[in-house]
Each structure stands twice: as C-alpha cells, then as structure tokens.
Amino acid sequence: MKIPAGALIHVVAGAANRDPDKFPDPDRFDIRRPNAKDHFAFSRGPHVCIGQHLARVEMTRALTALLDRLPGVRLDPDMPKPEIRGIMMRVPKHLYVRFEPQTQRG
C-alpha cells in the first residue's frame, strides 16, 4: 500500500497485534504463541524504553514525597474529575486539586 505524500497517518497501538496474518486468532490471549515475543504489548526491539524502570521508580518517589509533605492535597470536588484519554499516551488533560493546609499540633 502506498501512502501519498502529505497524508495524515494515525498510529493506533491497540491495533498493533490485530493482524491475523501475523497472529492467528488475534483476539485470543495466548502467551504460548510461537511468536509471542513479537507481540507489541510485551515490548520488543525499538519499542522498549530502556529507562522505563528508572522512570517508574523516580515518579513513585516524587509522588510519595509530595503527598507525604502535603497531606491536605486532594481532588477538587468542584471541578471536573480527571478523564483518562488518548490512544498512545493515556493521561488526563487536567488534574484539578485543592490544598487545605493541615494545622500544626503542639
């Protein structure tokens, strides 16, 4: 299939493993497929982020430090709740929070 110059292309990761020529019965979960290592969901080749584990540790530590030091942070009940959206990067567009300082006990 030729893609014309200037064409708009949408990449849909959810369709990456749906080619029945590559994965017979693609809607069936089967980790014992002969070519399971080629499945996009398990990351492979250029799709593997070598820093993914470090990034998870760093984000967990940063969020834990923030929430430990600011126990009065919570979702703002007067604003829309966060909605997970997107195809590749499934993140909320906004995350509205409210901060209520905690009083010091003496």
Legacy VTK file of the C-alpha trace (Angstrom):
# vtk DataFile Version 3.0
C-alpha trace
ASCII
DATASET POLYDATA
POINTS 106 float
0.000 0.000 0.000
1.406 3.376 -0.992
0.920 6.312 1.341
0.632 9.570 -0.579
2.936 12.454 0.304
1.352 14.758 2.878
-1.111 12.101 4.055
-2.219 12.200 7.689
-1.484 8.929 9.482
-2.913 7.877 12.838
-0.935 5.312 14.809
-3.192 3.105 16.925
-1.188 0.930 19.317
-4.299 -1.107 20.135
-4.344 -2.385 16.542
-0.670 -3.375 16.541
-1.349 -7.021 17.326
-4.536 -7.484 15.293
-3.030 -8.663 12.005
-4.345 -12.227 11.534
-1.509 -12.903 9.058
0.982 -12.353 11.890
-1.076 -13.520 14.897
-3.623 -16.251 14.117
-6.783 -15.709 16.166
-5.525 -12.275 17.315
-8.351 -11.701 19.822
-7.369 -14.757 21.881
-4.896 -14.218 24.744
-2.118 -16.780 24.309
1.320 -16.194 25.808
2.478 -19.532 24.402
2.149 -18.490 20.755
5.273 -19.412 18.813
5.770 -15.714 18.029
4.627 -14.289 21.408
7.945 -12.437 21.707
6.881 -10.340 18.696
3.725 -9.106 20.435
3.810 -5.310 20.844
2.244 -5.428 24.339
5.296 -7.195 25.734
7.625 -4.548 24.274
10.245 -5.517 21.811
13.167 -4.080 19.928
12.859 -0.333 19.370
9.595 -0.263 21.328
11.339 -0.967 24.634
12.214 2.073 26.682
15.490 1.283 28.411
14.747 3.884 31.086
11.195 2.713 31.886
12.074 1.092 35.216
14.099 4.067 36.432
11.288 6.410 35.356
8.740 4.409 37.399
10.960 4.483 40.495
11.602 8.219 40.121
7.895 9.017 39.644
6.869 6.849 42.604
9.430 8.539 44.858
8.482 12.035 43.679
4.746 11.497 44.194
5.283 9.816 47.557
7.468 12.716 48.758
4.913 15.266 47.579
1.930 13.536 49.166
3.803 12.818 52.416
4.657 16.507 52.788
1.287 17.850 51.653
-1.393 15.657 53.252
-4.020 18.335 52.526
-3.849 17.825 48.741
-6.960 16.219 47.263
-9.017 16.263 44.095
-11.104 19.426 43.812
-14.736 18.288 44.164
-15.965 21.475 42.430
-14.046 20.772 39.212
-14.453 18.043 36.590
-12.942 14.688 37.535
-9.853 13.651 35.568
-10.659 11.598 32.468
-8.120 9.206 31.022
-7.981 9.877 27.286
-5.783 9.222 24.322
-4.556 6.343 22.247
-0.829 6.181 22.887
-0.332 8.345 25.967
-3.357 7.667 28.150
-3.331 10.624 30.509
-5.802 13.161 31.845
-5.756 16.585 30.185
-6.297 18.276 33.567
-5.934 17.237 37.192
-7.592 19.805 39.437
-6.551 19.669 43.076
-7.327 21.607 46.209
-4.881 22.163 49.036
-6.055 22.551 52.599
-3.131 23.215 54.940
-3.072 20.994 57.989
-2.845 22.744 61.356
0.233 22.009 63.447
-0.414 20.154 66.688
1.634 21.475 69.518
LINES 1 107
106 0 1 2 3 4 5 6 7 8 9 10 11 12 13 14 15 16 17 18 19 20 21 22 23 24 25 26 27 28 29 30 31 32 33 34 35 36 37 38 39 40 41 42 43 44 45 46 47 48 49 50 51 52 53 54 55 56 57 58 59 60 61 62 63 64 65 66 67 68 69 70 71 72 73 74 75 76 77 78 79 80 81 82 83 84 85 86 87 88 89 90 91 92 93 94 95 96 97 98 99 100 101 102 103 104 105
